Every structure is written in C-alpha cells, then in structure tokens.
Amino acid sequence: MTDVVDPAVGTALAFDQVGMTFPDGTEAVAEVSFAVGRGEFVTVVGPSGCGKSTLLKIASGLLEPTRGSVSIDRERIGYVFQDPTLMPWRTVSGNVELLAELHGIPRAERRELAQRAIDLVGLRGFERHHPKSLSGGMRMRCSLARTLTLRPPIMLFDEPFGAVDEITREHLNEETLQIFLQEGFAGLFITHSIFEAVFMSSRVIVMSARPGRVVADHAVPFPYPREPDLRFDAEFARICGEISTDLRAVHR
Amino acid sequence: MSRVIEHSEHSYPVGGDPLGGADSLALIEPPTVRPAAQRSRGVRVVAAVVPPLVLAGCLVGVWFFAHHVWLSARRKFLIPPPTKVVRESYLKWDNTSTILEGLVSTVRVAAIGLSISIALGIAIAVLMSQSKLIERAVFPLMVVVQATPILALTPIIAIVLGTNQTSRVLVCVLITIFPITLNTLYGLVSAEGGLHDLVTLHHGGRLTRLRKVMFPAALPLLFAGLRIAAGLSVIGAIVGDFFFGRGDVGLGQLMKRYSLNTNEIPLLYGTTLVAAALGVTVFLSFGALQNAVIGKWHDSRSGGGH
C-alpha cells in the first residue's frame, strides 16, 4: 500500500485516489488525490466530520485506507495532535525526549536534540516544569517541540491550535511558520479557521462534507516569511473570501 | 466564583507576552498565590487539626458520660472509663507488652499478606491489560472472591490449611487483592489514546508501551487501590486471627480472649484502640508514600491546595 517517496521527485506526501470506509459503513473520505511537495505548507479546511483528521491518520499509517494508496516516508513522521497529549508524569524535557527515546537514541544525544527543540519553540527555562504547571499554549509548544526533536521531513498537524485563545493562536501560527522556514519540512495542516489556513499555507485545499472529497485547491501566493500584518492585507481578505464561498457551497 | 478565577489564573498567562521565553516564568504561578499561602499556613493547619480534635474530645466525653451516668452500677464494667482503659492497657507493663507482641504479630501477617497482594495483583492486572481473553477469564472470578464474605471462607481455609500463620496471610490476600488488581487495571487502560498513537507511530513494542505509557499512567489509581488494600490488610490479619484463635497471638486473639473475661474488658478497649491506631498509621503512611512518588505531577485529594 505504501511506497517510499523518491526524494528526487520532491514530493513528501502523495494521496492517490484514497478512500476510507469504516467497518460500520461510514464513508469518511472518497477519491482524495493531492500531493504535498518539499517546502510546501498545505492546509486542508472543510466542514466538521469531512474526514480531515482521517486523512492524517491514513497518511501516518495509524489507519489503513480501504481504497487507493499513500506515498510517504514513514520513518520520521511528525504528528501534532489536537490535544497536547503530554505525559503528566514527565517534565517538559522528559516529554520532549520521548520520541528520541522510542528510537533508541543514546541519552546524551537525546538531551541535545530535546534542548534544541525546546529552544526552537521558546520554552527555554521551563525544562523542569511538569505539564500541570504550564498554560494551554505552553503545553501545545511542548507538544510541538516533542515532534520537532527527530527533525521530521514531513509534519502533520491535526488542528493543533483549536483549544487556545485567539492571541495565543496567532502567536503560535507565526512561530510555527518560523520553525517551518528554519527546519524546511513539508507541512500538512488541518484547521477549521480560514484565516489560520491562509496565513500559514502555500496552498489551501477545501474538502466537502462526508464523504470528504477535494473540491478546491487554492494557491496562496504570499512569500515567506510572512508578517503578522499580512492578515489585514486586501489580497489576503480576497483569498479568504474565495475559500469561504467554497466552504459555504459544500456546507449543507 | 473566586475559585474559578483563581483557577484560570493558574492555567493561562495573564498579561505580558504569552510567547515570551523566560520572562513569562512569573505567569505560571501568579504572585498573589505564594504570599497568601504562606500567611494562611498556620491558619490552615489549625483549621485541619482542631475540628477532628474537638469531635474526638466530644466522643471521649460521651464515653465518660456512658460510664458514670448512663450505665447502672451493676453494668458499669461493660464500658470502663477511658482513664481505666489507659491505665490497665498502657501503664501496666505486663499488659502493654502482651498487646505490643500481638501488634507485632498482626503487623507481620498484614505486611506479608499485603506484599503478596501487591505483587500478585499488579501482575494479574498487567496480564489482564495485555489480553482480552485473560481479562474475560479472570474478572468474574475476582468478583466472586470479592463478593464472598470473608467470614464464610475462613472455616474452609481452616479445614484445608489449618490455623497457622499461612491461613491468616491467605485471608489478608483474599480481601486485599481485589482493590489492588482492579485499580491497577483501570489505571493501566486510562492512558490517553494519543500517547498510544505516538508509540505506534514510532514503532514502540508492547513492553515499551507498558513501561513508558501504561504503567506510569496507572500510578495514581494504583496508589488509590493501595491505600484501600493497606487498611483492609490490617482488618484481614485481625479477622483471621480472631476466627482461627490459635498459634502466634495477634491482636485478634487478644480481643477474643479479653472479651471473654469481665476483668479484662478494659484491655479489650485498649487493644481495639491499638488496632485503630494501626489502621490509621497504615492509611497515612501510604498517603505519604503516594505524595512522595507522584505528588509532583498528580494532585491527590489529600494534598489540598498547593
């Protein structure tokens, strides 16, 4: 089912006619085909229950699609969940080190990788804190740092900033983009927010209600790095409007 | 209302740059919390200690009242006054040493029984968490053991194994293993689904999953089970000893003996108080152990505000 992506092609992830029908008969996604190239940041928006999260689970291998195939290098996938999913019994550095630990990387190197990721997300100074003493935004940054330790060539984001307040969310968006530029991974991002989608992405894909199909693919031509003020740009508003119109059409 | 606000201050940075690095350190613990806690520390200790002491004092008063006023002269021996209980039980060395020896025997039985239960209970819980088949086979059996009154089992144990220390230990194991196994099992399966996904994504094996995710996640519930089981182990040791009535003399046998002799009724009360003190000590020790092991990351009920 899964082919390893040829690095020469420059595609980090490709869905080919992917369909998913759950054992209970629910058809979550149908005939989904699109690719995410290296250095691309692609966001999928769509109504609730259109199978956006299912797509990420299929991409990562947590779910096997019932039709079609996925091309991705499964060795080092970064997966940022909707919730921070931290281990409450571990400190920030303990949590961030987890993945390196699972891959059997020796302690000294693990420490280094974790410290680098902690610095990247701006959590320096909080290494010895337990999750219970962190704010919602900080927990999410810790989760992000954990994913970054292994320097994954592709990052999957499952609506990660949905639960934090708006200002924190905007900061996290900008910060994630900065890391995206620094690390050079390919990003596949899921969100409900059109503004978040357009601000972050080089492409925005619109999916229909269940079963989720790709109905539109908008290029977002703004260059990176992007300034926070981009959100008030007229062209930005126009693209948001177009996507909003697409979403209204599929949101019955 | 004020509690809610206080809580939200814990969870979210208030003011300042929410993305700031070290400078948002102060936001984790609002400056208002620490001084307030320091100022009220003495007050809180008093508030925690005084009410139960007052209530206990009232109960001792009722005890005196029962002896001096309530009971007729002919029946006063049934409830000896606390002063006499203390004098007879704890100030006469012969009696005190007998009770202490009984205490040592009971503690030994309870400790052995509890240790076996902990080892066996955790092992069974781990097996149950790893295989649905084992869970389905073992669970109904555990319920049967738990639901059978221990007094109904003691005659069978006495017939089969005799009335030695092994039998008393078995009684302890039978009544303590259920809370340990069940709590550990619930704890093992309580880990967040996302953490399991994470282990799956990074090709972690069964043992890794158990060691890094399931077992630490089980600790809070495991400790809850331990505290219940520890108290039960004392009861088991005493009930077994009381019923079997032979061998090494523990608190149970002493209670039985003292209850049969009018002159020794003050000692019955004295022994019962020692048994109560043992139960409380065990309960508190396991609470302290829990705080020491998981207090840093888990808010336990007994911890109160921090």
Interface residues (C-beta under 8 A of the other chain):
Chain A: S60 G61 L62 I77 Y79 F81 D83 T85 M87 P88 W89 R90 L98 L99 E101 L102 H103 G122 L123 R124 G125 F126 H129 H130 P131 K132 S133 L134 S135 G136 G137 D165 I167 T168 H171 L172 E175
Chain B: S11 Y12 P13 P18 L19 G20 G21 A22 L25 L27 I28 E29 E192 G194 L195 D197 L198 V199 T200 L201 H202 H203 G204 T208 K212 V213 P216 A217 L219 I294 K296 W297 H298 D299
